[in-house]
């Protein structure tokens, strides 16, 4: 654990607990057995998970107090900037390739996010030379959100140490840098955690010599806890927006951002559209099967996606659910089901190549994205500043579900929670909207619909969900940031 010496120096008492290493000595500490995590946790102010295995970390999170637990996988660890080792030959070569490219674009992120894959593919197809700089090597076990560079087809990727990242960013004259900051630090719906997230991003963006482009996954880093950090958080957020030469936002909130900034700035709204992919024109034969390609059992640390009761209701009503999250929470859910229901709950490993995923799910009858947005519906009233109120108020109305867009790419009619923005992208009559706080069974609603007709309608319009149809706007928008413009 690289941070262990710092933790020992910072805290009055540090206990290293590891059942399999009990008795061994690490950094001067003797490991103790972790037979009862809850009993151990109650003695301390904080719990730190040293593992970067998110599946293992989630298992411990289920046993520890979440408000006092943080994991190594959520933090961005970096070596001291001042270490004297010179510039790695691989980095110099990477820099030369950027300089030689006609229209280079550096995408800077903690790790490559699968949801940006279609955007990067489409940009490359339209003549933009994408260079990816990440802080982490791709590891399928790290996160279901991680994208595989091989699947995206980008061979221009460099995994940079912190000092290497600063060296490169200081030499980006004439090359726009798109900062996909959301993965730098997990905020876990707590506004206090957005302070280091925004501060880190601000420091990194200050080092960029070329045009600074800020990529907003959502216009609002949604938080329902720690709201006492509002002024610190939104003050740093304002600094980020001011520092950016351009902003790409994955939601339809341009007017809100422009009003807040009070001046003209290049801003483009571009949703997380999906890939061009081959699909199966007709679903597999009965029984009726529903695709779920994101977590709804509480495993995602997302309070809007804890709708296990509805999933259980689908199984009880005889529907088959194909669930693309095979982690410990999903396995535990399946193992607790009666035998007949467990037979209808099919677990699949996450598929990070979105083209492959779209093809895979096109064999099912319907998609599912039913979130419980109750915790966000009155969030705007809990903030004090007008900007925070505006962003929180429009979050529910504008947030985009990448999973919903991928269902559209696959030609699947989809079941959404009522009022979800993504449902508006589908052809009329091809979605079902339900209120998860009032509905426990959707059997009668599903059986009353003409699913073959709904599928034909979505299939006819499915290219509207693909990034290749929309990317031209971003290519034109990027043009203003190149020297030849």
JOJOSUL-V54667 format. One record per backbone hydrogen bond with DSSP energy under -1.0 kcal/mol. NH is the residue of the N-H (numbers start at 1). CO is the residue of the C=O. E is the energy in kcal/mol with one decimal. If there is no record, write none. Layout:
[[NH,CO,E] [NH,CO,E]]
//
This chain:
[[4,1,-1.8] [7,3,-2.3] [8,4,-2.5] [9,5,-2.0] [10,6,-1.7] [11,7,-2.3] [18,32,-2.5] [21,18,-1.0] [23,31,-2.5] [24,21,-2.4] [26,29,-3.0] [29,26,-2.4] [31,24,-3.0] [32,16,-2.3] [40,36,-1.9] [41,37,-2.8] [42,38,-1.9] [43,40,-1.3] [44,41,-1.5] [47,68,-3.1] [49,70,-2.3] [57,53,-2.9] [58,54,-2.3] [59,55,-1.5] [60,56,-1.7] [61,57,-2.2] [62,58,-1.6] [63,60,-1.7] [64,60,-1.3] [68,65,-1.8] [69,66,-1.2] [70,47,-2.2] [72,49,-2.9] [74,71,-1.5] [75,72,-1.4] [83,80,-1.2] [85,83,-1.1] [92,88,-1.9] [93,89,-2.4] [94,90,-2.0] [95,91,-2.5] [96,92,-2.3] [97,93,-2.0] [98,94,-1.7] [99,95,-2.3] [100,96,-1.9] [101,97,-1.0] [105,129,-2.6] [106,176,-2.2] [107,131,-3.1] [108,178,-2.7] [109,133,-2.2] [114,145,-3.4] [116,113,-1.6] [117,114,-1.3] [120,116,-2.2] [121,117,-2.5] [122,118,-2.3] [123,119,-2.4] [124,120,-2.1] [125,121,-2.1] [126,122,-1.0] [127,124,-1.6] [128,123,-2.4] [129,103,-2.4] [131,105,-3.0] [132,156,-2.8] [133,107,-2.8] [134,158,-2.1] [135,110,-1.7] [136,110,-1.2] [142,139,-2.3] [146,143,-1.0] [147,112,-3.5] [152,148,-1.4] [153,149,-1.5] [154,149,-1.5] [157,155,-1.2] [158,132,-2.7] [160,134,-2.8] [165,161,-2.5] [166,162,-2.1] [167,163,-2.2] [168,164,-2.5] [169,165,-2.7] [170,166,-1.8] [171,168,-1.9] [175,172,-2.6] [177,211,-2.6] [178,106,-3.4] [179,213,-3.1] [180,108,-2.8] [181,179,-1.2] [184,181,-2.6] [186,74,-1.2] [190,187,-2.0] [191,225,-2.9] [193,190,-1.2] [197,193,-1.3] [198,194,-3.1] [199,195,-2.5] [200,196,-2.6] [201,197,-2.1] [202,198,-2.6] [203,199,-2.2] [204,200,-2.4] [205,201,-2.8] [206,202,-1.8] [208,205,-1.3] [209,169,-2.5] [213,177,-2.8] [214,246,-2.5] [215,179,-2.5] [216,248,-3.3] [222,220,-2.0] [224,189,-2.4] [225,189,-2.0] [229,226,-2.0] [230,227,-1.6] [233,229,-3.1] [234,230,-2.9] [235,231,-1.5] [236,232,-1.9] [237,233,-2.3] [238,234,-2.1] [239,235,-1.7] [240,236,-2.2] [241,237,-2.4] [242,238,-2.4] [243,239,-2.4] [244,240,-1.9] [245,212,-2.9] [246,212,-1.4] [247,266,-2.2] [248,214,-2.8] [249,268,-2.5] [250,216,-2.1] [253,251,-1.8] [257,253,-2.0] [258,254,-2.7] [259,255,-2.4] [260,256,-1.9] [261,257,-2.4] [262,258,-2.1] [268,247,-2.4] [270,249,-2.3] [273,271,-2.3] [274,465,-2.9] [284,363,-2.8] [290,320,-2.8] [291,366,-2.9] [292,322,-2.7] [298,305,-1.6] [305,302,-1.9] [307,296,-1.4] [311,307,-1.7] [312,308,-2.7] [313,309,-1.8] [314,310,-2.0] [315,311,-1.8] [316,312,-2.5] [317,313,-1.8] [318,315,-1.4] [319,314,-2.2] [320,288,-2.4] [321,344,-2.7] [322,290,-2.9] [323,346,-3.0] [324,292,-2.9] [325,323,-1.2] [331,327,-2.3] [332,328,-2.5] [333,329,-2.3] [334,330,-2.3] [335,331,-2.7] [336,332,-1.2] [337,334,-1.5] [342,338,-2.9] [343,339,-1.5] [344,341,-1.5] [346,321,-3.0] [348,323,-2.7] [357,353,-2.4] [358,354,-2.6] [359,355,-2.0] [360,356,-2.4] [361,357,-2.5] [362,358,-1.0] [363,360,-1.0] [364,361,-1.9] [365,289,-1.8] [366,289,-1.4] [367,413,-2.2] [368,291,-1.2] [369,415,-3.1] [372,304,-2.9] [376,373,-1.8] [377,373,-1.1] [379,376,-1.5] [382,379,-1.9] [383,380,-1.1] [389,385,-2.2] [390,386,-2.4] [391,387,-2.6] [392,388,-2.5] [393,389,-2.2] [394,390,-1.6] [398,394,-1.5] [399,395,-2.6] [405,401,-1.8] [406,402,-2.2] [407,403,-2.0] [408,404,-1.8] [409,405,-2.2] [410,406,-1.7] [411,408,-1.3] [412,407,-2.7] [414,430,-1.1] [415,367,-2.3] [416,432,-3.0] [417,369,-1.2] [418,434,-2.5] [420,417,-1.8] [423,420,-1.0] [424,421,-1.6] [425,422,-1.6] [426,423,-1.2] [430,427,-1.6] [432,414,-2.0] [434,416,-2.4] [438,435,-1.8] [439,435,-2.1] [446,442,-2.7] [447,443,-2.7] [449,446,-1.5] [451,449,-1.2] [454,450,-2.2] [455,451,-2.7] [456,452,-2.2] [457,453,-1.9] [458,454,-2.1] [459,455,-3.0] [460,456,-1.9] [464,461,-1.9] [465,462,-1.8] [466,463,-1.6] [467,274,-3.6] [469,466,-1.1] [471,467,-2.1] [473,470,-1.3] [475,471,-2.4] [476,472,-2.3] [477,473,-2.1] [478,474,-2.8] [479,475,-1.1] [480,477,-1.0] [481,478,-2.4] [482,479,-1.4] [485,482,-2.0]]
//
